[in-house]
Amino acid sequence: MEKNTDLIFAALFKLEEARQVIRDGLPSGLNQQEETQLKEKISELKGIIQALETGTAGKKPGKIAGSIEVRTREEENINIQPIQAAGRLTLAARQAIIAYGDGYSTCDACRKPFRLDKISKPPIADFHTQLAQFVNMDQARVVPGARRGFQAVAQTVVEKGDSVIVSAFAHYTEFLAVEGAGGVVKEVPLNKDNIITADATAEKIEQVKQETGKLPTLVMIDHYDYQLANEHDVKGIAKVAHSYDIPFLYNGAYTVGVMPVDGKAVGADFVVGSGHKSMASPAPSGVLATTSEWADKVFRTTQMVGDVTKRKFGIKEVEMVGCTLMGSNLIAMMASFPEVKERTLHWDDEVKKINFFVDRLLAIDGSRVLSEYPRKHALTKVDTTGSFDKIASTHKRRGFFLSDALSAKGIVGEFAGATRTWKLSTYGLSWEKVRYLADTFTEIAEHYELPISKQ
């Protein structure tokens, strides 16, 4: 039986309609009218199930709230968009969202000391302990995205006018975190291989010291950057930072949750990860972990007292704004965590998949890989100026011809209209899908008579 995404969503939505009838009823039970409504919803659901069983074409479920399109991207396509590949939710996470979608759902059993990371039912406190262990740090907090982790650290260690060392590939949110704290970014230049080295970092620190008269207060470097996903010498850089007594922030937005990360082995004072990029979690979500040396600083509690009421909120953490990631985002992150931990143990296989695909793409004459090669990460930037862009130069659809051809085969996520340089990720795809992906690019090349080397 072929996929019937419309019917699946129709069934899910019908179940939610039945759920709403139950929510509207009294705890003691449904009245006669509500019982009738529930039976009608169940009858309609049975009709949808029957259509699924018989392979009958399904009626589209319609827009949510009359204006929001139903998102079927992951059900109906192979999605190679790099920022979405490792953020696809697990089955458990999707179930968690259904059960915990209400605003303060995580706070039903919030008791003294009234802080998110202390809640034991659901086991949020235990999850925080597991997160710290996962990246081999001493304490961890969930945060609304990696950017909020950068922000918390910057607010802790950066004062007005302070310099912060970042990569020439640094994400814009690193810049904003430093700017928000009143600091100034100082970029470490790339070497000829587009890598940030420990030596270059040391040179930049010395340069800043000479120009400003004082040392930077933080070094913040991505393990794998978001532009080329090249691996940078974070361990060597951390060692350099510590030789100057400067704390080091390990940016693991594209590593924590997809590959093994050992913060202490790296020499990190702070580890930041992205839930929605790399931990199969909804956006926004992320993690900030630190050592016992820095925990009391970055997780400091408020000391302020109201001048009229004399109120105190001493248990609330300032940089976390009291409590951070609440509701379904957190519970979905927790639900995905067992699978996330397991999948990091199979990182080598993910690297094999991207190299398999890249090798097939490079067999199409004129195609190049701009990232390190062989690949060390599933996120990759390629250059097809010498191959597919030649077709785009005369095609009536210009660069969109490639998007059209890929879409016709159920492949989405490449930058629409791009036939020169663009990024993709094969992370999380089965070998069957990776081969299908590679075969599709080969077939498109053959269709347009692009030369292909023997494989």
Residue, then its C-alpha position, 0 to 999 in steps of 0.5 A: m500500500e502506498k503512502n497516504t499522508d493526507l489520511i494519516f493526518a486526517a486520522l490524527f486530527k480526528l483523534e484530536e477532535a475526539r480528545q477535545v470532546i473529552r476535555d470539554g466534559l466533566p471529570s465525572g463523565l460525558n453528558q448525552q450530547e457529548e457521548t453522541q459527539l464522541k461516537e460521531k468522531i469515532s465513526e468518522l475516524k473509522g471511515i478514515i481508517q477504512a480508507l487507509e486499509t483499502g488504499t482509497a485516496g484521502k481527502k486533504p485534512g485542510k489547513i490548521a485554524g483555517s490558515i496554517e498549512v499541514r507540514t508533510r515535508e518529512e513524511e513525503n520527501i527525503n529532506i537534505q536541509p542541513i539545519q533540519a536533518a538532525g532535528r527531526l523528531t523521534l516517534a517518542a518526541r512526537q508522542a510527547i508533544i501530543a501529551y504535553g502540548d499545553g503551556y505549563s504542562t511540565c509544571d503540574a508537580c512543581r514543588k519547592p524549591f520551585r525551579l524547573d531543574k528540580i522537578s522530579k515528575p516528570p523526571i526533569a531533574d534526572f534529565h539534567t543530570q543525564l545531560a551533564q553526564f552525556v557531555n562529560m561536564d559537571q552541571a547542565r541546564v536546558v536552554p531555548g536554543a544554543r544562542r541562549g547558551f552563548q548569551a548566558v556565558a557572555q553575560t557571565v564573563v564579558e563586561k563592557g569593552d571586553s574582547v571575545i575570541v571567535s572563529a572567522f566562521a562564527h555563527y551570528t548568534e555568537f556575535l549577538a551574545v557578545e554584543g549584548a554583553g557589551g563586548v567586542v568580537k575578535e575573529v581568528p582567521l582561517n588557514k589555507d584549508n579553512i581551519i581554525t588552528a591553535d597557533a592562529t588562536a594564540e596569535k589572535i590573543e597576543q594581537v588583542k593583548q597588544e592592541t587593547g592592553k588586556l587579554p580577551t575574557l572568553v574564547m568561543i569556537d565551533h567544533y564543526d562550523y555551520q558554513l563548511a562543517n570543517e573540523h577545528d582544533v578545539k582541543g588545541i584551542a582550549k589548551v591555548a586559552h587556558s595557557y592565558d587563563i581564559p575560559f573556553l566555550y565549545n560550540g557543539a551546535y552541530t556535534v552534541g546529539v549526533m556524535p560523541v562529545d567529551g567536554k572535559a577531554v576537550g578542555a571546555d569550560f562550557v559546552v553548548g548544544s542545539g536541541h533543534k539542530s542536533m538532538a531531535s528536539p523541537a525549536p527552540s531547545g538546547v543545552l548549556a553544560t559547565t564545570s563545577e568551577w564555573a557553575d556557581k557563576v553562570f548559574r548564579t542565583t538572584q540576590m535582589v530584594g524588593d525595596v517595598t515588599k522585601r521579596k526575595f527569589g534566591i533560588k532563581e538563576v539570573e542567566m536562566v531567567g528563573c526557569t528556561l525550557m518549559g512544556s512540550n519542547l523540554i518533554a520532547m527533548m527528554a523523550s528523544f534522549p535515549e535514541v539520541k544517546e544511542r545514535t551518537l555511537h554510530w557516528d562513523d556510519e553517518v560519515k560513511k554515508i556522506n562520503f558515499f554520496v559525495d563520491r557519487l556527486l564528484a563522479i559528475d564532471g565539474s562537481r566539487v566539494l568545498s568542505e574538507y574531503p574526505r568528509k568528517h561530518a554529514l553537513t557538507k558544502v558542494d560546488t556544482t558550478g562546473s556541472f549543474d550550473k552549466i545546464a542552468s545557464t541555458h535552461k528556461r527554469r534557470g537554477f530552479f531546474l535542479s530543484d524541480a528535478l529533485s522535487a519530482k523524485g521526492i527530494v527537498g532541502e537544497f537551496a531552491g534555485a542554487t546550482r553553484t554552491w549549496k549545502l546538504s546533509t545526509y544525517g539520519l538517512s538510511w543507506e537505502k535513502v542515501r543510495y536513492l539520493a545519489d542515484t537521483f543526482t546521477e540520473i539528472a546528470e545523465h538526463y542532461e548529458l553531463p559527463i560522468s566518470k566511472q565509479 
